[in-house]
Every structure is written in structure tokens, then in C-alpha cells.
Amino acid sequence: MTKRNNLALIGAAALAMAASACVKADHAPADPAAIKAAIKADEKNWIDEFKNRNLEALAGHYADDAFFASSAGAAASGSTEIRRMFANGLTDRNFQVTFESDKMDVAASGDLAYSRGHFTEQYTDAKTGKTMSESGSYVEIYRKQADRSWKMVEDFAVSDPATRKVVPSAVPATRARMVSS
């Protein structure tokens, strides 16, 4: 082989290696730890958005084709219905939700993930007008979007009936009496 052929062969090999590196970078294996961290950060924001009653931000956690269902009979299909459901809930001055995941997993493909955990909800009972509290479990399925963000596509929440209770009204503070001897 001539020197020119050797250089051409080396150049072709280098080009092939560079091209395969590009393919590998595009199809790199998912980083489950990074995906879990992104979803955990999103869930933290979600809790803050419940506290701030930010309707658009709450609805923004769901994909356009998402589905939500709860044991209380609430069900919503699609982001428009989910937005409407949250809008209705936020009209209740006692409405509050807190939650925390205790398990999260990511598909090997890196395009689906789920979060499982527990929630507590507070609301006004429509029949009695009393502030109620209940807790339960949830499962949320996330799908990676075209913009690389993660949105919920399935959200199922089930209350534990044994946890349903009336929230006691706040007891007014009393002032201590000063006694001199």
C-alpha cells in the first residue's frame, strides 16, 4: 500500500469513528438519575403551585392527551378538562394538596417514567360545608415530550376512606392572665 492509500484509509476510519460517535450521542442510553431528578424538581414546583393556586402552572404539568382519575369520582380526559377540574377545585378556599413520592422508576428507553407516593388533600364538603381532610396513594406516569420536558400522561389518585375526617376549626387564641402575688 502506498502512503497515500494509508492516509486515505486512516482518514476513512477516522470519519467512520466520528460518525459512529455522533450516532451514539443521539442514541445514548437514558440517564435514570437525571430523569428522576428532573421529575422530583417538577413535583416540588407542583406542590408550590398548589400553595400559590397557580391554575395555568398546575394544568401545565399534563400532556394534551393526559387522563386524571380519583376515587372521589373526579375524572378528566385531556388538558382542557384537567384545567377545568383544577379551576373548579381552586374556587374552594379550603382546597389544599400536598404529596410526596416514595418510589420512582424510569423505562430503559428513557421516554417513560412513573412516580408513586402519598397525598393529603383538604377541601370543603359540598353537602355539609365542613372542611374535610383525607389521604391516599397515587401513581403518575410521565412521558418525555418533543421539547425534552416531562409531562404527566396518566394520574390516578385513590383516597383511603379511613383517613377522611373533619378538620377542626381554629381555636381562637386566649391571652394569659398576669397574676401578681
C-alpha atoms as one frame of an Amber mdcrd trajectory, in Angstrom:
protein
   0.000   0.000   0.000   1.175   3.439  -0.712   1.425   6.248   1.743  -1.489
   7.941   0.009  -3.675   4.819   0.410  -2.716   4.558   4.088  -3.698   8.188
   4.693  -6.982   7.656   2.836  -7.705   4.527   4.904  -6.838   6.303   8.164
  -8.980   9.279   7.127 -11.924   6.999   6.252 -11.558   5.153   9.588 -11.446
   8.439  11.496 -14.531   9.664   9.638 -16.360   6.401  10.373 -15.461   6.623
  14.080 -16.599  10.235  14.246 -19.871   9.358  12.532 -20.499   6.434  14.886
 -19.778   8.685  17.876 -22.468  11.068  16.626 -24.944   8.214  16.326 -24.110
   7.017  19.819 -24.549  10.536  21.227 -28.013  10.773  19.654 -28.978   7.326
  20.952 -27.147   7.466  24.231 -28.655   5.358  26.987 -31.095   7.135  29.283
 -29.727   8.620  32.490 -32.329   7.434  35.047 -30.810   9.503  37.869 -31.064
  12.723  35.818 -34.620  11.907  34.751 -35.667  11.178  38.350 -34.067  14.440
  39.492 -35.939  16.375  36.794 -39.272  14.820  37.781 -38.616  15.361  41.514
 -37.858  19.034  40.821 -41.051  19.268  38.779 -43.049  17.698  41.632 -41.587
  20.234  44.079 -42.691  23.048  41.763 -46.102  21.437  41.508 -46.559  21.495
  45.295 -45.577  25.193  45.357 -48.069  25.878  42.553 -50.852  24.258  44.593
 -49.946  26.525  47.520 -49.952  29.569  45.230 -53.151  28.435  43.468 -51.489
  28.867  40.071 -54.026  27.298  37.708 -52.038  27.583  34.479 -48.896  26.154
  36.054 -50.863  23.257  37.594 -52.507  22.387  34.283 -49.158  22.753  32.531
 -47.852  19.584  34.193 -50.141  17.498  31.986 -49.716  16.459  28.342 -52.535
  17.389  25.965 -53.758  13.769  25.935 -53.427  13.177  29.698 -56.007  11.404
  31.857 -56.769  12.026  35.549 -58.959   9.891  37.826 -59.608   9.808  41.561
 -61.619   7.600  43.897 -63.801  10.632  44.668 -65.304  10.236  41.210 -63.357
  13.015  39.541 -62.191  12.115  36.066 -60.825  14.325  33.311 -59.557  13.422
  29.877 -57.257  15.863  28.129 -55.537  19.003  29.325 -58.652  21.184  28.831
 -60.795  19.038  31.140 -57.959  18.749  33.669 -57.559  22.549  33.671 -61.335
  22.884  34.260 -61.171  20.381  37.137 -58.348  22.338  38.809 -60.153  25.637
  38.209 -63.193  24.235  39.999 -61.080  22.932  42.903 -59.284  26.252  43.298
 -62.609  28.058  43.854 -62.760  26.263  47.221 -60.921  28.460  49.726 -60.069
  25.343  51.767 -58.626  23.371  48.844 -55.062  22.226  49.506 -52.994  19.320
  48.234 -49.618  18.046  49.380 -47.894  14.930  48.123 -44.584  13.133  48.179
 -43.320  10.314  46.013 -41.787   7.294  47.666 -40.884   5.385  44.508 -39.882
   6.448  41.027 -38.679   4.416  38.084 -37.617   5.162  34.510 -38.064   2.953
  31.449 -34.834   1.745  29.874 -35.804   3.649  26.719 -35.748   6.899  28.720
 -39.091   8.094  27.333 -41.436   6.976  30.141 -41.244   7.220  33.926 -43.579
   6.790  36.853 -43.883   8.196  40.330 -45.787   6.582  43.203 -46.491   8.139
  46.562 -48.925   9.509  49.107 -51.042  12.645  49.172 -53.148  14.615  51.611
 -55.996  16.774  50.407 -58.147  19.333  52.186 -61.443  20.660  50.782 -64.925
  21.857  51.697 -67.547  19.092  51.717 -70.332  20.230  49.368 -73.044  18.539
  51.495 -72.006  19.673  54.971 -69.953  22.790  54.265 -67.294  21.456  56.646
 -63.605  21.424  55.882 -62.522  17.839  55.291 -59.147  16.147  55.033 -58.203
  12.802  53.538 -55.109  10.979  52.437 -54.313   8.308  49.935 -51.946   6.991
  47.313 -51.222   7.979  43.737 -49.460   6.777  40.612 -48.379   9.225  37.902
 -46.976   8.231  34.534 -44.744  10.728  32.759 -43.760  10.826  29.086 -40.844
  12.754  27.620 -42.120  15.472  25.276 -40.647  16.647  21.977 -39.098  19.629
  23.821 -37.400  17.119  26.214 -39.610  18.178  29.155 -41.580  15.622  31.150
 -45.384  15.808  31.280 -47.871  13.620  33.028 -49.984  11.391  30.783 -51.767
   9.346  33.478 -52.607  10.443  37.028 -54.526   8.124  39.343 -55.258   9.045
  42.970 -57.055   6.793  45.450 -58.171   8.043  48.855 -58.133   5.803  51.902
 -61.677   6.168  53.343 -60.326   5.580  56.861 -58.414   8.870  56.655 -61.447
  11.070  55.859 -62.069  13.420  58.749 -63.401  16.854  59.597 -60.676  19.430
  60.072 -61.264  21.132  63.429 -61.791  24.852  63.136 -59.081  27.021  64.557
 -59.491  27.727  68.245 -59.211  31.431  68.980 -56.163  32.349  70.982 -56.678
  33.391  74.567 -54.432  35.731  76.436 -52.711  34.626  79.574 -53.627  36.447
  82.738 -50.916  38.033  84.721 -51.178  37.201  88.384 -49.193  39.073  90.963
 -48.597  37.804  94.422
